[in-house]
């Protein structure tokens, strides 16, 4: 049963479908989430700056 690729079929056609599906999945998983332009550290810095500047604004 080495030529059986389950959902994708048997033989060379099944193999081709299997490889294309894996290639598509690998392309999608390599994209960084959020584009790498921020995250928890950015939020923490902004909240800290906001808390530090708030007393100056209220005066």
N, C-alpha and C positions, 0 to 999 in steps of 0.2 A: 503493500500500500504506500510506497514512497511517492507515488505520483498523484496522490489524492490531497487536494488543498482545501477540503471541506466546503465551506460556503462559496469559495471562489471557483470550484470545479476541479476537473481532473486534467492531467497531462500538461502540455505546454500552455494551453489557454488558461487553465487554472493558475499556473505559475505566473503568467503575465499579469493576470488580474491581482493576484496576491502581491506581487512586487510593486505594482502601481499604487495599490492602496497603502502599502507600507511607506512608499516614497512620499505620498501626499501627507500622511500622518507625521512623518519626520520633518517635513518642511514647516508644518504648522506648529510643532512643538518647539522649534528653535527660536521662535519670535519671543523677545522679552516682553513680559507683561508690563503695561504702562509705558512702554517705549524707553524705559530706563531714565525717565526724567523726574524722579521723585519717589517718595515713599514715606515710610515712617520717620526717617531722620529729617526729611524736609518739613513734615508736619510738626515735629517736635521743635525744630528751630523757629518756625513761624509762630507757634504758640508761645514760646519763650520770649521772642521779640515783642509780640503783642502784649504780653503780661508786663514786660519791662517798660514799654512805652505808654501803657494805659494811664498810670498816674501822672505822667507829663501832659497828656492830652486833657485830663480832667481838671488840671489846675488853671 
